[in-house]
Amino acid sequence: MQQTRAVIFDLGGVLMTGGSPNDFAKRHPELDPEMVKELLMGPYHLDTDHPWHRVERGEITWTEMQAATRPALEAAGIVQPKLDGAIREPKAPRPAFGRNEPMIALLGDLRAAGIRLGMLTNNVAALRPAWWPLADWSTLFDDIVDSHEVGVRKPDPAIYHLSLRRLGVAASEALFLDDLIHNVNAAVAVGMVGIHVHNDGTDAIARVRELTGVAAAANG
């Protein structure tokens, strides 16, 4: 098996709690979560012209996305968040983004072992103030590919190739972690080793350590 030279991480649902599509759907527990995700974010296993996909590609603003999705959402009884410097929700507090500490510890161990680190996230410019302060991401990672900055989003193969190119590694030399299986499958399709993150990521962390040979730090 080829040596692992890089590990690429998704953000929401992997490095961070509270930021996956499933977490957004949970903000409306009275409604079918699959229906909420479909209305708010479109078919997330695809890359389409749904307004959420467009805002993640940086083609439209948060306000424009809200205006485009508001009729269907309000018909289903969903009140969209308001944006004023930070995300505020009339029916709930701002998104409870938090650090997944075991994943953050894994980053430190991998970096100490000389493995290159990348973040590859489908994200929205308006949400950055809510998650960027959680960690010194620019120091933790060698490269960060944020969909709204580069104009392409997962599962488009182009964004995986971009991340690999910026890290300077071949696909076969990289592991990719994501909580959404279709994004993992897309990474595998371009030649990466995909790891599906479930729940708190314990199994995924163990798999990364197995494949890289990087053990937890003695004081970790």
C-alpha positions as CSV (number, residue, x, y, z in Angstrom):
1,M,0.0,0.0,0.0
2,Q,1.3,3.5,-0.9
3,Q,2.5,5.7,1.9
4,T,0.0,8.2,3.2
5,R,1.4,11.7,2.8
6,A,-1.7,13.8,3.4
7,V,-5.0,13.6,5.3
8,I,-7.9,15.8,4.2
9,F,-10.7,16.6,6.6
10,D,-14.3,17.9,6.1
11,L,-15.3,20.5,8.6
12,G,-18.9,20.2,9.8
13,G,-19.6,16.7,11.3
14,V,-15.9,15.9,11.4
15,L,-13.7,18.6,12.9
16,M,-16.7,20.5,14.1
17,T,-20.0,19.5,15.8
18,G,-23.2,21.2,14.8
19,G,-22.3,22.0,11.2
20,S,-23.5,19.0,9.1
21,P,-26.7,19.0,7.0
22,N,-28.2,16.6,9.5
23,D,-27.5,19.1,12.3
24,F,-29.3,21.9,10.4
25,A,-32.3,19.6,9.9
26,K,-32.4,18.9,13.7
27,R,-33.2,22.5,14.3
28,H,-36.8,21.7,13.2
29,P,-37.5,18.5,15.1
30,E,-41.2,18.7,14.4
31,L,-40.6,18.1,10.7
32,D,-39.3,15.3,8.7
33,P,-35.5,15.8,8.6
34,E,-35.1,14.6,5.0
35,M,-37.8,17.0,3.9
36,V,-36.1,19.9,5.7
37,K,-32.7,19.1,4.1
38,E,-34.2,18.8,0.7
39,L,-36.0,22.2,0.9
40,L,-33.1,24.0,2.6
41,M,-30.1,22.4,0.9
42,G,-31.4,20.6,-2.2
43,P,-30.2,17.2,-3.2
44,Y,-27.0,17.4,-1.2
45,H,-25.5,14.3,-2.8
46,L,-25.4,16.2,-6.1
47,D,-24.0,19.6,-7.3
48,T,-26.9,21.5,-8.8
49,D,-28.3,25.0,-9.2
50,H,-30.3,24.8,-5.9
51,P,-29.8,28.2,-4.1
52,W,-27.9,26.5,-1.3
53,H,-25.5,24.9,-3.7
54,R,-25.0,28.3,-5.4
55,V,-24.3,30.1,-2.1
56,E,-21.8,27.4,-1.2
57,R,-20.1,28.0,-4.6
58,G,-20.0,31.8,-3.8
59,E,-22.3,32.6,-6.8
60,I,-25.0,34.3,-4.7
61,T,-25.2,35.9,-1.2
62,W,-26.8,34.6,1.9
63,T,-29.6,37.1,1.4
64,E,-30.2,36.0,-2.1
65,M,-30.3,32.4,-1.1
66,Q,-32.8,33.2,1.6
67,A,-35.1,35.0,-0.9
68,A,-34.9,32.2,-3.3
69,T,-35.8,29.4,-0.8
70,R,-38.1,31.3,1.5
71,P,-41.5,30.5,-0.3
72,A,-41.0,26.7,-0.2
73,L,-39.6,26.8,3.3
74,E,-42.3,29.0,4.8
75,A,-44.9,26.8,3.1
76,A,-43.5,23.9,5.1
77,G,-43.5,26.0,8.3
78,I,-39.7,26.7,8.4
79,V,-38.6,30.2,9.4
80,Q,-35.1,30.9,8.0
81,P,-32.3,32.3,10.1
82,K,-31.6,36.0,10.0
83,L,-28.1,37.2,9.4
84,D,-26.6,40.2,11.1
85,G,-22.9,39.6,11.6
86,A,-23.7,36.2,13.1
87,I,-26.5,33.7,12.4
88,R,-29.6,34.3,14.5
89,E,-32.7,32.0,14.4
90,P,-36.1,33.4,15.6
91,K,-37.1,29.9,16.8
92,A,-33.7,28.8,18.2
93,P,-30.3,30.1,19.3
94,R,-27.5,30.6,16.8
95,P,-25.9,27.3,15.4
96,A,-24.1,25.5,18.2
97,F,-20.9,25.0,16.4
98,G,-18.2,23.3,18.6
99,R,-14.8,21.6,18.3
100,N,-14.5,17.9,18.0
101,E,-11.6,17.6,20.4
102,P,-10.5,14.1,19.5
103,M,-10.2,15.1,15.8
104,I,-8.3,18.3,16.7
105,A,-5.9,16.1,18.8
106,L,-5.5,13.9,15.7
107,L,-4.4,16.9,13.7
108,G,-1.6,17.6,16.1
109,D,-0.3,14.0,16.1
110,L,-0.4,13.9,12.3
111,R,1.4,17.2,11.9
112,A,4.1,16.0,14.3
113,A,4.6,12.9,12.1
114,G,5.2,15.1,9.1
115,I,1.9,14.4,7.3
116,R,0.4,17.2,5.3
117,L,-3.1,18.3,6.4
118,G,-5.9,19.8,4.4
119,M,-9.4,21.0,5.1
120,L,-12.0,20.6,2.3
121,T,-15.4,22.1,3.2
122,N,-18.6,23.0,1.5
123,N,-19.3,26.3,3.2
124,V,-20.9,29.7,3.1
125,A,-19.1,33.0,3.5
126,A,-21.8,34.3,5.9
127,L,-21.2,31.3,8.3
128,R,-17.5,31.9,8.6
129,P,-17.7,34.2,11.7
130,A,-19.5,31.4,13.5
131,W,-16.8,28.7,13.0
132,W,-13.5,30.4,12.2
133,P,-12.8,31.5,15.8
134,L,-13.2,27.9,17.1
135,A,-9.5,27.1,16.3
136,D,-6.4,28.5,14.7
137,W,-7.3,26.6,11.5
138,S,-4.7,28.4,9.4
139,T,-2.0,27.1,11.6
140,L,-3.4,23.6,12.0
141,F,-3.7,23.1,8.3
142,D,-1.3,23.3,5.4
143,D,-4.2,24.2,3.1
144,I,-7.9,25.0,3.4
145,V,-10.2,24.7,0.4
146,D,-13.5,26.4,1.1
147,S,-16.1,26.0,-1.6
148,H,-17.4,29.5,-1.6
149,E,-13.9,30.8,-2.2
150,V,-13.0,28.5,-5.1
151,G,-16.4,28.4,-6.9
152,V,-16.8,24.6,-6.7
153,R,-18.2,22.2,-4.1
154,K,-18.3,18.6,-3.2
155,P,-19.0,16.1,-4.7
156,D,-17.6,17.7,-7.9
157,P,-14.3,15.9,-8.6
158,A,-12.7,19.2,-9.4
159,I,-12.6,20.3,-5.8
160,Y,-10.8,17.1,-4.7
161,H,-8.2,17.5,-7.4
162,L,-7.8,21.1,-6.3
163,S,-7.1,20.1,-2.7
164,L,-4.6,17.4,-3.8
165,R,-2.8,19.8,-6.1
166,R,-2.5,22.5,-3.4
167,L,-1.1,19.9,-1.0
168,G,1.3,18.6,-3.6
169,V,0.2,14.9,-3.2
170,A,-1.2,12.2,-5.5
171,A,-4.7,11.0,-4.8
172,S,-3.4,7.5,-3.8
173,E,-1.3,9.2,-1.1
174,A,-4.2,10.9,0.6
175,L,-6.9,9.9,3.1
176,F,-10.2,11.8,3.0
177,L,-12.7,12.1,6.0
178,D,-16.3,13.2,5.6
179,D,-19.5,12.5,7.5
180,L,-21.5,12.3,4.2
181,I,-21.0,9.0,2.4
182,H,-21.6,10.5,-1.1
183,N,-18.6,12.9,-0.5
184,V,-16.5,10.0,0.6
185,N,-17.5,8.0,-2.5
186,A,-16.6,11.0,-4.7
187,A,-13.1,11.1,-3.1
188,V,-12.7,7.3,-3.7
189,A,-13.7,7.8,-7.3
190,V,-10.7,10.2,-7.8
191,G,-8.3,7.7,-6.2
192,M,-8.2,8.8,-2.6
193,V,-8.7,6.5,0.4
194,G,-12.1,7.5,1.8
195,I,-13.1,7.2,5.5
196,H,-16.7,7.7,6.5
197,V,-17.1,9.5,9.9
198,H,-19.9,8.3,12.1
199,N,-21.2,9.9,15.3
200,D,-18.2,11.3,17.3
201,G,-15.6,9.9,14.8
202,T,-13.9,7.4,17.1
203,D,-13.9,4.7,14.5
204,A,-12.6,7.1,11.8
205,I,-9.8,8.3,14.1
206,A,-8.7,4.8,14.8
207,R,-8.7,4.0,11.0
208,V,-6.6,7.1,10.3
209,R,-4.1,6.0,12.9
210,E,-4.0,2.5,11.5
211,L,-3.4,3.6,8.0
212,T,-0.8,6.3,8.9
213,G,0.9,4.4,11.7
214,V,0.5,7.6,13.9
215,A,-0.3,6.8,17.5
216,A,-1.9,9.1,20.0
217,A,0.6,11.4,21.7
218,A,1.5,10.2,25.2
219,N,-0.1,13.2,26.8
220,G,-3.1,13.3,24.4
